[in-house]
Amino acid sequence: MSTPTQYPRTNIVKLNQPSSSSSTTRDSNAADGRSTNNDHHHHHNHNNNNNNSTPSTGPAPSSSTRLQSSKMRDPNEPHIGKYRFVKTIGKGNFAKVKLAKHIPTGREVAIKIIDKAQLNPTSLQKLFREVKIMKGLDHPNIVKLFEVIETEKTLYLVMEYASGGEVFDYLVAHGRMKEKEARSKFRQIVSAVQYLHQKHIVHRDLKAENLLLDSELNIKIADFGFSNEFTPGNKLDTFCGSPPYAAPELFQGKKYDGPEVDVWSLGVILYTLVSGSLPFDGQNLKELRERVLRGKYRIPFYMSTDCETLLKKFLVLNPARRAALEAIMKDKWININYENDELKPYEEPSQDFNDSYRIEAMIRDSNFAREQVIESLTSRKYDDIMAYYLLLAVRTN
């Protein structure tokens, strides 16, 4: 399910560029971690003309939301199921994302609307794989799926709405993050991706545009259109994702196990959060490829040694020597100021599908019969009943 986002993109990287005096940057080498002083730097250029991104479930960069609080629905208002559409927040070739309101609870959701008629069989298969994967995920930093509505021509995926938008746009607006802020975001990202890996899922399209923020600026990873299940020992061979975030072995067309390509992308993301620019970039794909395969990138003068040490665990040319995320969780930088809260693999709570308070509220406020509610929840139907139940647990702002 891959379509380019159509709202204009700015260069992240015009912000806080290291100045060109010789004391400001040193080169780092992904192969062996050597640093050399360097007295020149070049402008990074954030290439987002990658045709493989779907519109994200955060708001479009300009968001002034006008919501009516009315619970009554005007039958002429655009809606699907129990949701009233508010506005379009993302557009692509075969899909768009709309902000909508769940009428019974008043909760905001993002609805990804996919035109199945325009998808070839391979893309359809990928789409259903994306849905299957999302149904199995339950992590505080991954966008949740609430309901799947399918008509003959269209698939509607009702998902958690991340009102803070993309990390990409956040960096464009605010510039690079101080390491303390970058650390709190990056811990959430690592926790979510390590959770995927322990469930044998690779994301394969991790980038600043697919990291969304909720109203409290917590990370929500989105867009599982390229994700896949992996079996240790069985290699994957599809080039996925966005070139500036892609691991060297992908540029070489080599087969890969899976997790290690996400690990490389996380290194690029860490660099981007802390510096506001991309470690590898070029005027064109050929130049970018050469830079990634050389594995050389500049360390800005303001980056701490501990952060640089962590970066070198991610951006390793040899995938076999790239760190696994469980090891990364023990890193010094990632745990600074979290001494009593070392990052640990996320333990998924068993999903609570018999909260009698919510079930009673649903039976009281809607025309669902108790048997229907129990049936939907036990079978994990991802229908209007299950969505209602899940949305009752979502806090309103």
C-alpha positions as CSV (number, residue, x, y, z in Angstrom):
1,M,0.0,0.0,0.0
2,S,2.4,2.7,-1.1
3,T,1.6,6.2,-2.3
4,P,3.6,9.4,-1.9
5,T,2.4,12.0,0.5
6,Q,1.5,15.0,-1.5
7,Y,1.9,17.9,0.9
8,P,5.1,19.8,0.3
9,R,8.2,18.8,2.1
10,T,10.8,21.1,3.5
11,N,14.4,20.2,4.0
12,I,14.8,19.2,7.6
13,V,18.4,19.9,7.2
14,K,18.5,23.6,6.6
15,L,18.1,23.9,10.4
16,N,21.1,24.1,12.7
17,Q,23.6,23.0,10.1
18,P,27.0,22.7,11.7
19,S,29.0,25.8,10.8
20,S,31.9,25.3,8.5
21,S,34.8,26.1,10.8
22,S,37.2,23.3,11.3
23,S,36.4,22.7,14.9
24,T,32.7,22.0,14.3
25,T,32.5,18.6,12.7
26,R,34.5,15.4,12.5
27,D,34.0,12.6,10.1
28,S,33.0,9.2,11.4
29,N,33.4,6.0,9.6
30,A,30.6,3.4,9.8
31,A,33.1,0.7,9.0
32,D,35.5,1.1,11.9
33,G,34.3,4.2,13.8
34,R,37.5,6.2,13.2
35,S,37.0,10.0,13.5
36,T,39.0,12.5,11.6
37,N,38.7,16.3,11.8
38,N,37.3,17.9,8.8
39,D,37.2,21.5,7.7
40,H,34.3,21.4,5.3
41,H,30.8,20.1,5.2
42,H,28.1,20.0,2.6
43,H,24.4,20.8,2.7
44,H,22.1,17.8,3.2
45,N,19.1,17.7,1.1
46,H,16.1,15.8,2.5
47,N,15.0,13.6,-0.5
48,N,11.4,12.6,0.0
49,N,10.5,11.9,-3.6
50,N,10.2,8.3,-2.6
51,N,7.1,6.8,-4.0
52,N,6.7,4.3,-1.3
53,S,5.2,6.2,1.6
54,T,1.6,6.2,2.5
55,P,0.0,9.3,4.0
56,S,0.6,9.2,7.7
57,T,-2.1,9.2,10.4
58,G,-1.0,12.4,11.9
59,P,-2.4,15.8,10.8
60,A,-1.2,17.6,7.7
61,P,1.3,20.2,8.6
62,S,-1.2,23.0,8.7
63,S,-3.8,22.0,11.2
64,S,-6.5,24.2,12.6
65,T,-9.2,21.9,13.7
66,R,-12.7,23.0,14.0
67,L,-14.8,20.3,15.6
68,Q,-18.5,20.4,16.5
69,S,-19.2,18.7,19.7
70,S,-22.6,17.7,18.6
71,K,-23.3,14.0,19.1
72,M,-26.2,14.1,16.7
73,R,-25.4,13.2,13.2
74,D,-26.7,15.1,10.3
75,P,-27.5,12.3,7.8
76,N,-26.0,14.5,5.0
77,E,-22.7,14.9,6.7
78,P,-19.9,12.7,5.2
79,H,-19.5,9.6,7.4
80,I,-18.7,5.9,7.4
81,G,-20.1,3.5,10.0
82,K,-20.2,5.3,13.3
83,Y,-17.6,8.0,12.3
84,R,-18.1,11.5,11.1
85,F,-15.4,12.8,8.8
86,V,-13.8,16.1,9.9
87,K,-11.2,16.8,7.3
88,T,-8.5,15.2,5.1
89,I,-5.1,15.1,6.7
90,G,-3.0,13.1,4.2
91,K,-3.3,12.2,0.5
92,G,-1.6,9.7,-1.8
93,N,-2.3,7.9,-5.1
94,F,-4.6,5.2,-3.8
95,A,-5.3,6.3,-0.3
96,K,-6.1,9.3,1.8
97,V,-6.3,9.7,5.5
98,K,-9.1,11.6,7.2
99,L,-9.5,12.9,10.7
100,A,-12.9,11.6,12.0
101,K,-14.9,11.5,15.1
102,H,-16.4,8.4,16.6
103,I,-20.0,9.6,17.2
104,P,-20.9,7.4,20.2
105,T,-17.8,8.3,22.3
106,G,-16.7,11.6,20.7
107,R,-13.1,10.2,20.3
108,E,-11.0,11.4,17.4
109,V,-9.6,8.8,15.0
110,A,-7.6,8.7,11.8
111,I,-9.2,6.8,9.0
112,K,-7.1,5.5,6.2
113,I,-9.3,5.1,3.1
114,I,-7.9,2.8,0.4
115,D,-9.3,2.5,-3.1
116,K,-9.0,-1.3,-3.6
117,A,-10.0,-1.0,-7.2
118,Q,-6.7,0.8,-8.1
119,L,-4.5,-1.8,-6.4
120,N,-2.9,-4.7,-8.3
121,P,-3.0,-8.2,-6.7
122,T,0.5,-7.7,-5.1
123,S,-0.4,-4.4,-3.5
124,L,-3.7,-5.9,-2.3
125,Q,-1.8,-8.8,-0.7
126,K,0.6,-6.2,1.0
127,L,-2.4,-4.3,2.2
128,F,-4.0,-7.3,3.9
129,R,-0.6,-8.2,5.3
130,E,-0.4,-4.7,6.8
131,V,-3.8,-5.1,8.4
132,K,-3.0,-8.6,9.8
133,I,0.2,-7.3,11.3
134,M,-1.5,-4.2,12.9
135,K,-4.2,-6.5,14.4
136,G,-1.5,-8.3,16.3
137,L,0.2,-5.2,17.8
138,D,-0.3,-3.6,21.2
139,H,2.4,-1.2,22.2
140,P,2.0,2.3,23.6
141,N,4.3,3.8,20.9
142,I,2.7,2.1,17.9
143,V,-0.4,3.4,16.2
144,K,-3.4,1.2,17.2
145,L,-5.9,-0.2,14.9
146,F,-9.5,0.0,16.1
147,E,-11.7,-1.1,13.3
148,V,-11.6,-2.4,9.7
149,I,-14.5,-1.6,7.4
150,E,-14.5,-3.2,4.0
151,T,-16.9,-2.4,1.1
152,E,-16.7,-3.8,-2.4
153,K,-14.3,-1.0,-3.6
154,T,-12.9,0.5,-0.4
155,L,-11.0,-0.5,2.7
156,Y,-11.3,1.8,5.7
157,L,-8.7,1.4,8.5
158,V,-9.8,3.2,11.6
159,M,-6.7,4.0,13.7
160,E,-5.4,6.0,16.6
161,Y,-5.1,9.7,15.7
162,A,-1.7,11.2,16.5
163,S,-2.5,14.9,16.8
164,G,1.1,16.1,17.1
165,G,1.9,15.2,13.5
166,E,5.2,13.8,12.1
167,V,8.6,14.0,13.8
168,F,9.8,15.2,10.4
169,D,7.6,18.3,10.6
170,Y,8.4,18.8,14.3
171,L,12.1,19.0,13.3
172,V,11.4,21.4,10.5
173,A,9.5,23.6,12.9
174,H,11.7,23.4,16.0
175,G,15.2,22.4,14.7
176,R,17.3,19.7,16.1
177,M,16.4,18.3,19.6
178,K,18.6,18.7,22.6
179,E,19.9,15.3,23.6
180,K,17.7,15.0,26.6
181,E,14.6,15.4,24.4
182,A,16.0,13.2,21.7
183,R,16.7,10.5,24.3
184,S,13.1,10.5,25.6
185,K,11.8,10.1,22.0
186,F,14.4,7.6,21.0
187,R,13.8,5.4,24.0
188,Q,10.2,5.1,22.9
189,I,11.2,4.3,19.3
190,V,13.7,1.6,20.4
191,S,11.1,0.1,22.7
192,A,8.5,-0.1,19.9
193,V,10.9,-1.5,17.3
194,Q,12.4,-4.0,19.7
195,Y,8.9,-5.1,20.5
196,L,8.2,-5.7,16.7
197,H,11.5,-7.7,16.4
198,Q,10.6,-9.9,19.3
199,K,7.3,-10.6,17.5
200,H,9.3,-11.4,14.4
201,I,8.1,-8.4,12.5
202,V,10.4,-6.0,10.6
203,H,9.0,-2.5,9.8
204,R,11.4,-1.8,6.9
205,D,10.3,1.8,6.4
206,L,11.4,3.6,9.6
207,K,12.0,7.3,8.9
208,A,11.1,10.7,10.5
209,E,7.9,10.9,8.4
210,N,6.6,7.6,9.8
211,L,7.2,8.6,13.4
212,L,4.1,10.4,14.7
213,L,3.5,12.3,17.9
214,D,0.4,12.3,20.1
215,S,-0.9,15.3,21.9
216,E,1.6,14.8,24.7
217,L,4.5,14.4,22.1
218,N,4.8,10.6,22.7
219,I,6.0,8.6,19.7
220,K,3.6,6.6,17.7
221,I,5.1,4.5,14.9
222,A,2.9,4.4,11.8
223,D,2.7,2.9,8.3
224,F,3.2,-0.8,8.3
225,G,2.8,-1.0,4.5
226,F,6.3,-2.5,4.1
227,S,6.4,-4.5,7.3
228,N,6.7,-8.2,7.1
229,E,7.1,-11.2,9.3
230,F,10.5,-12.8,9.3
231,T,11.7,-16.2,10.2
232,P,15.3,-16.4,11.5
233,G,17.3,-18.2,8.9
234,N,14.9,-17.3,6.0
235,K,16.2,-14.2,4.3
236,L,14.2,-11.3,2.7
237,D,15.2,-9.7,-0.5
238,T,12.8,-6.7,-1.2
239,F,14.3,-3.2,-1.3
240,C,12.0,-1.3,1.0
241,G,11.8,2.1,2.5
242,S,13.3,5.5,1.9
243,P,16.8,5.7,0.4
244,P,18.4,8.1,3.0
245,Y,17.3,5.6,5.7
246,A,18.2,2.4,3.8
247,A,21.0,0.1,5.0
248,P,24.0,-0.5,2.7
249,E,23.1,-4.1,2.0
250,L,19.8,-2.9,0.5
251,F,21.6,-0.7,-2.0
252,Q,23.7,-3.8,-2.9
253,G,20.7,-5.9,-3.5
254,K,21.8,-8.4,-0.9
255,K,19.4,-10.7,1.0
256,Y,18.9,-9.8,4.7
257,D,17.4,-11.4,7.8
258,G,15.2,-8.4,8.7
259,P,15.9,-6.7,12.0
260,E,19.3,-5.4,11.0
261,V,17.9,-3.1,8.3
262,D,15.6,-1.5,10.9
263,V,18.6,-1.1,13.2
264,W,20.5,0.9,10.5
265,S,17.4,3.1,10.0
266,L,17.3,3.7,13.7
267,G,20.9,5.0,13.6
268,V,19.8,7.4,10.8
269,I,16.8,8.5,13.0
270,L,19.0,9.1,16.1
271,Y,21.4,11.2,14.0
272,T,18.4,13.2,12.5
273,L,16.9,13.9,15.9
274,V,20.1,15.1,17.4
275,S,21.4,17.1,14.4
276,G,18.3,18.0,12.4
277,S,20.0,16.7,9.3
278,L,20.6,13.3,7.6
279,P,23.9,11.5,8.0
280,F,23.9,10.3,4.4
281,D,22.6,12.4,1.5
282,G,23.3,13.3,-2.1
283,Q,22.1,15.3,-5.1
284,N,20.8,12.0,-6.6
285,L,20.4,8.3,-5.7
286,K,23.8,7.4,-7.1
287,E,25.6,9.9,-4.9
288,L,23.5,8.9,-1.9
289,R,24.3,5.2,-2.5
290,E,28.0,5.9,-2.7
291,R,27.9,7.7,0.6
292,V,26.0,5.0,2.4
293,L,28.3,2.3,1.0
294,R,31.3,4.3,2.2
295,G,29.7,4.6,5.6
296,K,31.3,8.0,6.3
297,Y,29.2,10.6,8.1
298,R,30.0,13.8,10.0
299,I,29.7,14.1,13.8
300,P,28.5,17.6,14.7
301,F,30.7,19.4,17.3
302,Y,27.8,19.5,19.8
303,M,27.1,15.8,19.8
304,S,28.2,14.1,23.0
305,T,30.7,11.4,23.0
306,D,28.2,9.0,24.5
307,C,25.7,9.7,21.7
308,E,28.4,9.2,19.1
309,T,29.3,5.9,20.7
310,L,25.7,4.8,20.5
311,L,25.5,5.9,16.9
312,K,28.4,3.7,16.0
313,K,26.5,0.7,17.2
314,F,23.8,1.3,14.6
315,L,25.7,2.6,11.6
316,V,27.9,-0.4,11.0
317,L,28.4,-1.4,7.4
318,N,28.6,-5.1,8.1
319,P,25.1,-6.1,9.1
320,A,26.4,-9.1,11.0
321,R,28.3,-6.7,13.3
322,R,25.3,-4.3,13.8
323,A,24.0,-4.3,17.4
324,A,20.7,-6.0,18.2
325,L,18.2,-3.8,20.0
326,E,18.3,-5.7,23.2
327,A,21.9,-4.9,23.5
328,I,21.2,-1.2,22.5
329,M,18.8,-1.0,25.5
330,K,21.8,-1.4,27.9
331,D,23.7,1.4,26.2
332,K,25.0,4.3,28.4
333,W,23.6,7.2,26.5
334,I,20.1,5.7,26.2
335,N,19.9,5.3,30.0
336,I,21.3,8.7,31.1
337,N,18.9,10.1,33.7
338,Y,17.0,6.8,33.7
339,E,19.3,5.1,36.2
340,N,16.4,3.4,37.9
341,D,14.5,2.7,34.7
342,E,17.0,1.0,32.3
343,L,15.3,0.4,29.0
344,K,13.9,-3.2,28.9
345,P,12.0,-5.2,26.3
346,Y,8.3,-4.3,26.5
347,E,6.1,-6.9,28.1
348,E,2.8,-6.9,26.4
349,P,0.0,-6.9,28.9
350,S,-2.7,-9.5,28.2
351,Q,-5.4,-7.5,26.5
352,D,-8.4,-6.9,28.7
353,F,-11.5,-7.8,26.8
354,N,-13.8,-8.2,29.8
355,D,-13.8,-4.8,31.5
356,S,-17.4,-5.0,32.8
357,Y,-17.5,-1.2,33.2
358,R,-17.0,-0.6,29.5
359,I,-19.2,-3.5,28.5
360,E,-22.1,-2.3,30.6
361,A,-21.7,1.3,29.3
362,M,-21.9,0.0,25.7
363,I,-25.0,-2.1,26.3
364,R,-26.6,0.9,28.1
365,D,-25.7,3.6,25.5
366,S,-26.1,1.6,22.3
367,N,-28.4,-1.0,20.9
368,F,-25.8,-3.8,21.2
369,A,-27.0,-7.0,22.8
370,R,-24.6,-8.5,25.5
371,E,-24.1,-11.6,23.4
372,Q,-23.0,-9.5,20.4
373,V,-20.5,-7.6,22.5
374,I,-19.0,-10.7,24.1
375,E,-18.8,-12.4,20.6
376,S,-17.0,-9.4,19.0
377,L,-14.5,-9.1,21.8
378,T,-13.8,-12.9,22.1
379,S,-13.3,-13.2,18.4
380,R,-11.3,-9.9,18.1
381,K,-13.5,-8.9,15.2
382,Y,-12.2,-5.4,14.7
383,D,-15.8,-4.4,14.0
384,D,-17.9,-1.4,15.3
385,I,-18.4,-3.2,18.6
386,M,-14.8,-3.9,19.3
387,A,-13.9,-0.3,18.2
388,Y,-16.4,1.1,20.6
389,Y,-14.9,-0.9,23.4
390,L,-11.3,0.1,22.5
391,L,-12.2,3.7,22.1
392,L,-13.8,3.9,25.5
393,A,-10.3,3.3,26.9
394,V,-8.8,6.2,24.9
395,R,-8.3,9.3,27.0
396,T,-9.8,12.4,25.6
397,N,-7.7,15.6,25.6
